[in-house]
Amino acid sequence: MTKPETLAAERPAVTMQQLFNIGLADVAYVKTVRAENSRAYALHSADGTEIARFADRDVAFAASRQHDLEPVSAH
């Protein structure tokens, strides 16, 4: 049986940047934000860059899907 230390040593190292880039082209995060004394929904790319803001959560999800991104709620 292989020791866990040996398995870890045999796997290629994954950099932090590679971890951040996972899902970059596939996932968008929808987060509730404050905008001019009201609630808005910000659409963010997987790396945290804000893409757009919407007044309605459903519209934010629909816009994400229209651009072939899978929306995920972020809290």
LUMTOR-283830 format. One line per field, with one value per atom (N, C-alpha, C, O): residue number from 1; residue in three letters; x, y, z. Coordinates in nm, 3 decimals, decimal comma. Layout:
num: [NUM/...];
residu: [ALA/...];
c1: [X/...];
c2: [Y/...];
c3: [Z/...];
***
This chain:
num: [1/1/1/1/2/2/2/2/3/3/3/3/4/4/4/4/5/5/5/5/6/6/6/6/7/7/7/7/8/8/8/8/9/9/9/9/10/10/10/10/11/11/11/11/12/12/12/12/13/13/13/13/14/14/14/14/15/15/15/15/16/16/16/16/17/17/17/17/18/18/18/18/19/19/19/19/20/20/20/20/21/21/21/21/22/22/22/22/23/23/23/23/24/24/24/24/25/25/25/25/26/26/26/26/27/27/27/27/28/28/28/28/29/29/29/29/30/30/30/30/31/31/31/31/32/32/32/32/33/33/33/33/34/34/34/34/35/35/35/35/36/36/36/36/37/37/37/37/38/38/38/38/39/39/39/39/40/40/40/40/41/41/41/41/42/42/42/42/43/43/43/43/44/44/44/44/45/45/45/45/46/46/46/46/47/47/47/47/48/48/48/48/49/49/49/49/50/50/50/50/51/51/51/51/52/52/52/52/53/53/53/53/54/54/54/54/55/55/55/55/56/56/56/56/57/57/57/57/58/58/58/58/59/59/59/59/60/60/60/60/61/61/61/61/62/62/62/62/63/63/63/63/64/64/64/64/65/65/65/65/66/66/66/66/67/67/67/67/68/68/68/68/69/69/69/69/70/70/70/70/71/71/71/71/72/72/72/72/73/73/73/73/74/74/74/74/75/75/75/75];
residu: [MET/MET/MET/MET/THR/THR/THR/THR/LYS/LYS/LYS/LYS/PRO/PRO/PRO/PRO/GLU/GLU/GLU/GLU/THR/THR/THR/THR/LEU/LEU/LEU/LEU/ALA/ALA/ALA/ALA/ALA/ALA/ALA/ALA/GLU/GLU/GLU/GLU/ARG/ARG/ARG/ARG/PRO/PRO/PRO/PRO/ALA/ALA/ALA/ALA/VAL/VAL/VAL/VAL/THR/THR/THR/THR/MET/MET/MET/MET/GLN/GLN/GLN/GLN/GLN/GLN/GLN/GLN/LEU/LEU/LEU/LEU/PHE/PHE/PHE/PHE/ASN/ASN/ASN/ASN/ILE/ILE/ILE/ILE/GLY/GLY/GLY/GLY/LEU/LEU/LEU/LEU/ALA/ALA/ALA/ALA/ASP/ASP/ASP/ASP/VAL/VAL/VAL/VAL/ALA/ALA/ALA/ALA/TYR/TYR/TYR/TYR/VAL/VAL/VAL/VAL/LYS/LYS/LYS/LYS/THR/THR/THR/THR/VAL/VAL/VAL/VAL/ARG/ARG/ARG/ARG/ALA/ALA/ALA/ALA/GLU/GLU/GLU/GLU/ASN/ASN/ASN/ASN/SER/SER/SER/SER/ARG/ARG/ARG/ARG/ALA/ALA/ALA/ALA/TYR/TYR/TYR/TYR/ALA/ALA/ALA/ALA/LEU/LEU/LEU/LEU/HIS/HIS/HIS/HIS/SER/SER/SER/SER/ALA/ALA/ALA/ALA/ASP/ASP/ASP/ASP/GLY/GLY/GLY/GLY/THR/THR/THR/THR/GLU/GLU/GLU/GLU/ILE/ILE/ILE/ILE/ALA/ALA/ALA/ALA/ARG/ARG/ARG/ARG/PHE/PHE/PHE/PHE/ALA/ALA/ALA/ALA/ASP/ASP/ASP/ASP/ARG/ARG/ARG/ARG/ASP/ASP/ASP/ASP/VAL/VAL/VAL/VAL/ALA/ALA/ALA/ALA/PHE/PHE/PHE/PHE/ALA/ALA/ALA/ALA/ALA/ALA/ALA/ALA/SER/SER/SER/SER/ARG/ARG/ARG/ARG/GLN/GLN/GLN/GLN/HIS/HIS/HIS/HIS/ASP/ASP/ASP/ASP/LEU/LEU/LEU/LEU/GLU/GLU/GLU/GLU/PRO/PRO/PRO/PRO/VAL/VAL/VAL/VAL/SER/SER/SER/SER/ALA/ALA/ALA/ALA/HIS/HIS/HIS/HIS];
c1: [0,084/0,000/0,089/0,190/0,052/0,130/0,100/-0,015/0,206/0,189/0,130/0,160/0,046/-0,012/0,093/0,071/0,207/0,312/0,364/0,395/0,373/0,422/0,323/0,364/0,195/0,094/0,097/0,089/0,108/0,112/0,235/0,227/0,346/0,469/0,462/0,528/0,383/0,374/0,279/0,290/0,186/0,091/0,158/0,239/0,124/0,181/0,127/0,011/0,210/0,168/0,072/0,091/-0,029/-0,125/-0,098/-0,096/-0,079/-0,050/-0,181/-0,290/-0,168/-0,286/-0,356/-0,479/-0,281/-0,342/-0,423/-0,531/-0,374/-0,450/-0,579/-0,683/-0,575/-0,697/-0,797/-0,916/-0,749/-0,837/-0,902/-1,015/-0,831/-0,880/-0,980/-1,043/-0,996/-1,092/-1,231/-1,276/-1,298/-1,433/-1,442/-1,552/-1,329/-1,329/-1,418/-1,488/-1,415/-1,494/-1,632/-1,709/-1,664/-1,788/-1,884/-2,004/-1,833/-1,913/-1,920/-1,822/-2,036/-2,053/-2,121/-2,208/-2,082/-2,139/-2,233/-2,199/-2,349/-2,447/-2,448/-2,473/-2,421/-2,408/-2,497/-2,503/-2,566/-2,647/-2,555/-2,465/-2,579/-2,500/-2,593/-2,709/-2,542/-2,618/-2,580/-2,463/-2,681/-2,658/-2,755/-2,876/-2,704/-2,786/-2,909/-3,022/-2,886/-2,991/-3,093/-3,206/-3,054/-3,143/-3,059/-2,936/-3,127/-3,060/-3,039/-3,127/-2,922/-2,892/-2,824/-2,789/-2,806/-2,744/-2,626/-2,644/-2,507/-2,385/-2,347/-2,351/-2,312/-2,266/-2,115/-2,059/-2,047/-1,902/-1,848/-1,910/-1,733/-1,666/-1,604/-1,601/-1,554/-1,498/-1,376/-1,345/-1,308/-1,192/-1,229/-1,141/-1,360/-1,408/-1,432/-1,479/-1,403/-1,425/-1,575/-1,646/-1,622/-1,764/-1,788/-1,719/-1,889/-1,923/-2,035/-2,027/-2,139/-2,255/-2,339/-2,320/-2,431/-2,528/-2,668/-2,695/-2,759/-2,898/-2,988/-2,951/-3,104/-3,201/-3,275/-3,332/-3,275/-3,352/-3,260/-3,180/-3,273/-3,188/-3,212/-3,117/-3,337/-3,369/-3,308/-3,265/-3,305/-3,245/-3,094/-3,036/-3,032/-2,888/-2,858/-2,762/-2,941/-2,922/-2,945/-2,869/-3,048/-3,077/-2,964/-2,926/-2,912/-2,803/-2,679/-2,609/-2,654/-2,541/-2,557/-2,463/-2,675/-2,699/-2,695/-2,653/-2,738/-2,733/-2,589/-2,565/-2,495/-2,354/-2,281/-2,159/-2,357/-2,303/-2,223/-2,125/-2,266/-2,206/-2,308/-2,427/-2,264/-2,353/-2,357/-2,255/-2,472/-2,480/-2,485/-2,548/-2,417/-2,414/-2,433/-2,373/-2,516/-2,535/-2,412/-2,357/-2,370/-2,261/-2,315/-2,391/-2,277/-2,328/-2,217/-2,241];
c2: [-0,118/0,000/0,125/0,129/0,225/0,348/0,440/0,457/0,500/0,594/0,725/0,765/0,794/0,921/1,025/1,103/1,026/1,123/1,100/1,196/0,973/0,941/0,987/1,042/0,967/1,010/1,162/1,211/1,234/1,380/1,427/1,524/1,361/1,400/1,373/1,442/1,274/1,238/1,327/1,336/1,394/1,483/1,614/1,666/1,669/1,801/1,908/1,904/2,004/2,114/2,205/2,231/2,253/2,347/2,482/2,494/2,582/2,715/2,781/2,739/2,884/2,960/3,021/3,025/3,070/3,131/3,028/3,060/2,906/2,801/2,772/2,749/2,772/2,751/2,864/2,838/2,988/3,102/3,094/3,139/3,037/3,034/2,922/2,919/2,830/2,721/2,781/2,856/2,748/2,796/2,936/2,988/2,999/3,138/3,158/3,258/3,064/3,079/3,015/3,019/2,955/2,880/2,926/2,901/2,994/3,025/3,176/3,248/3,223/3,362/3,362/3,278/3,454/3,463/3,583/3,692/3,562/3,669/3,702/3,616/3,827/3,871/3,992/4,083/3,994/4,109/4,223/4,202/4,343/4,461/4,579/4,577/4,682/4,806/4,900/4,916/4,962/5,058/5,174/5,156/5,290/5,411/5,387/5,409/5,343/5,319/5,212/5,213/5,122/5,012/4,885/4,889/4,776/4,648/4,626/4,655/4,575/4,538/4,401/4,350/4,345/4,214/4,227/4,254/4,207/4,219/4,083/3,982/4,081/3,960/3,967/4,062/3,866/3,863/3,742/3,635/3,759/3,645/3,561/3,604/3,444/3,353/3,412/3,372/3,507/3,568/3,688/3,753/3,718/3,825/3,958/4,052/3,968/4,091/4,114/4,026/4,233/4,264/4,286/4,363/4,216/4,225/4,326/4,410/4,318/4,407/4,406/4,322/4,503/4,509/4,512/4,569/4,447/4,439/4,470/4,444/4,525/4,554/4,429/4,426/4,326/4,204/4,082/4,066/3,995/3,875/3,783/3,730/3,762/3,674/3,724/3,645/3,855/3,913/3,889/3,861/3,899/3,872/3,727/3,700/3,634/3,494/3,471/3,398/3,533/3,518/3,575/3,515/3,690/3,752/3,662/3,649/3,602/3,510/3,393/3,357/3,335/3,219/3,258/3,178/3,379/3,425/3,432/3,424/3,447/3,455/3,325/3,324/3,216/3,081/3,066/2,991/3,137/3,124/3,061/3,093/2,974/2,912/3,000/3,014/3,060/3,148/3,070/2,965/3,126/3,068/3,182/3,288/3,162/3,265/3,273/3,170/3,394/3,418/3,502/3,596/3,470/3,543/3,619/3,687];
c3: [0,000/0,000/0,000/0,070/-0,076/-0,087/0,030/0,070/0,084/0,195/0,143/0,030/0,222/0,179/0,141/0,048/0,210/0,178/0,037/-0,034/-0,004/-0,137/-0,243/-0,345/-0,220/-0,316/-0,334/-0,446/-0,224/-0,231/-0,308/-0,384/-0,289/-0,357/-0,506/-0,585/-0,548/-0,689/-0,767/-0,890/-0,698/-0,766/-0,801/-0,724/-0,917/-0,950/-0,857/-0,815/-0,826/-0,739/-0,814/-0,933/-0,745/-0,802/-0,737/-0,615/-0,819/-0,765/-0,721/-0,761/-0,638/-0,594/-0,715/-0,719/-0,812/-0,931/-1,008/-1,057/-1,018/-1,086/-1,012/-1,074/-0,879/-0,802/-0,826/-0,840/-0,831/-0,855/-0,993/-1,011/-1,090/-1,227/-1,253/-1,359/-1,158/-1,177/-1,191/-1,104/-1,297/-1,319/-1,375/-1,394/-1,403/-1,448/-1,571/-1,581/-1,663/-1,786/-1,776/-1,871/-1,659/-1,649/-1,540/-1,548/-1,438/-1,320/-1,298/-1,321/-1,254/-1,213/-1,077/-1,051/-0,992/-0,858/-0,849/-0,895/-0,792/-0,772/-0,623/-0,539/-0,592/-0,453/-0,429/-0,513/-0,317/-0,280/-0,236/-0,155/-0,289/-0,253/-0,231/-0,274/-0,164/-0,145/-0,259/-0,292/-0,317/-0,426/-0,410/-0,428/-0,377/-0,364/-0,276/-0,319/-0,154/-0,055/-0,094/-0,044/-0,181/-0,216/-0,235/-0,234/-0,250/-0,272/-0,420/-0,501/-0,457/-0,595/-0,593/-0,486/-0,708/-0,720/-0,816/-0,935/-0,762/-0,842/-0,897/-0,826/-1,023/-1,090/-1,096/-1,151/-1,040/-1,034/-1,110/-1,110/-1,174/-1,235/-1,124/-1,008/-1,158/-1,058/-0,988/-0,876/-1,051/-0,986/-0,899/-0,842/-0,888/-0,802/-0,870/-0,806/-0,998/-1,073/-1,092/-1,141/-1,054/-1,076/-1,224/-1,289/-1,275/-1,417/-1,439/-1,529/-1,356/-1,373/-1,246/-1,158/-1,237/-1,127/-1,184/-1,290/-1,109/-1,151/-1,033/-0,918/-1,061/-0,956/-0,911/-0,802/-0,994/-0,968/-0,973/-1,066/-0,873/-0,866/-0,984/-1,042/-1,021/-1,133/-1,264/-1,347/-1,281/-1,401/-1,400/-1,505/-1,284/-1,273/-1,312/-1,384/-1,264/-1,300/-1,450/-1,514/-1,504/-1,647/-1,733/-1,833/-1,694/-1,770/-1,767/-1,867/-1,653/-1,641/-1,738/-1,810/-1,739/-1,827/-1,974/-2,058/-2,007/-2,147/-2,198/-2,318/-2,106/-2,143/-2,112/-2,092/-2,107/-2,087/-1,958/-1,954/-1,853/-1,721/-1,627/-1,635/-1,542/-1,444/-1,319/-1,250/-1,289/-1,172/-1,041/-1,031/-0,941/-0,807/-0,709/-0,725/-0,607/-0,506/-0,416/-0,376/-0,386/-0,292/-0,178/-0,201/-0,057/0,059/0,125/0,225];
***
